[in-house]
């Protein structure tokens, strides 16, 4: 696998997982949506990652959970870091 393909693969994974997080958060606004097949599937894939940030960042005012926002930023930083390391090693 060529280096541009690896970079593209990492970028695609990051984008897909970001959309999964956003979809999971949007499902929380709809009653009983997380109990659907898609909600349960997204929960199994996204909740372990989000739980790391929920342990660190408490909800604001008891209602507003900003941990998904921080999780998406962290995911973007990790993906950008991996791509930077790959580009550095390719020199």
C-alpha positions as CSV (number, residue, x, y, z in Angstrom):
1,X,0.0,0.0,0.0
2,X,1.5,3.3,-1.0
3,X,1.8,6.2,1.5
4,X,-0.9,8.4,-0.1
5,X,-3.3,5.5,0.1
6,X,-2.6,5.0,3.8
7,X,-3.1,8.7,4.4
8,X,-6.4,8.6,2.4
9,X,-7.5,5.5,4.4
10,X,-6.8,7.2,7.8
11,X,-8.6,10.4,6.6
12,X,-11.6,8.3,5.5
13,X,-11.7,6.4,8.7
14,X,-11.6,9.6,10.7
15,X,-14.4,11.1,8.6
16,X,-16.6,8.0,8.9
17,X,-16.1,7.8,12.7
18,X,-16.8,11.5,13.1
19,X,-20.1,11.1,11.2
20,X,-20.9,8.1,13.4
21,X,-20.4,10.2,16.5
22,X,-22.6,13.0,15.1
23,X,-25.3,10.5,14.2
24,X,-25.2,9.0,17.6
25,X,-25.5,12.4,19.3
26,X,-28.4,13.4,17.0
27,X,-30.2,10.1,17.9
28,X,-30.2,11.2,21.5
29,X,-32.6,14.1,20.6
30,X,-35.2,11.7,19.2
31,X,-37.3,9.6,21.7
32,X,-36.5,5.9,21.6
33,X,-34.1,6.3,18.6
34,X,-31.2,4.8,20.5
35,X,-33.2,1.6,21.0
36,X,-33.5,1.1,17.2
37,X,-31.1,-1.2,15.4
38,X,-29.1,1.7,14.0
39,X,-29.0,3.4,17.5
40,X,-27.8,0.2,19.2
41,X,-25.2,-0.5,16.5
42,X,-23.9,3.1,16.7
43,X,-23.9,2.8,20.5
44,X,-21.7,-0.3,20.4
45,X,-19.2,1.4,18.1
46,X,-19.2,4.9,19.5
47,X,-20.0,4.6,23.2
48,X,-16.6,3.0,24.3
49,X,-14.7,5.9,22.7
50,X,-17.1,8.6,24.2
51,X,-17.0,7.0,27.6
52,X,-13.3,7.9,27.9
53,X,-14.2,11.6,27.5
54,X,-17.3,11.4,29.7
55,X,-15.2,10.2,32.6
56,X,-13.0,13.3,32.2
57,X,-15.6,16.0,31.3
58,X,-18.7,16.2,33.4
59,X,-22.0,17.5,31.8
60,X,-22.3,21.3,32.0
61,X,-25.3,22.2,34.2
62,X,-26.2,18.6,34.4
63,X,-27.7,18.6,30.9
64,X,-25.2,19.6,28.3
65,X,-22.7,16.9,27.4
66,X,-19.8,18.4,25.5
67,X,-17.7,15.2,25.5
68,X,-18.7,14.3,21.9
69,X,-17.3,17.7,20.7
70,X,-14.0,17.1,22.6
71,X,-13.9,13.5,21.3
72,X,-14.3,14.7,17.7
73,X,-11.5,17.2,18.1
74,X,-9.2,14.5,19.7
75,X,-10.0,12.2,16.8
76,X,-9.1,14.9,14.3
77,X,-5.8,15.6,16.1
78,X,-4.9,11.9,16.3
79,X,-5.6,11.4,12.6
80,X,-3.6,14.5,11.6
81,X,-0.8,13.4,13.8
82,X,-0.7,9.9,12.2
83,X,-0.7,11.5,8.8
84,X,2.1,13.8,9.8
85,X,4.2,10.9,11.1
86,X,3.6,9.0,7.9
87,X,4.7,12.0,5.8
88,X,7.8,12.5,8.0
89,X,8.8,8.8,7.7
90,X,8.3,9.0,3.9
91,X,11.1,11.5,3.5
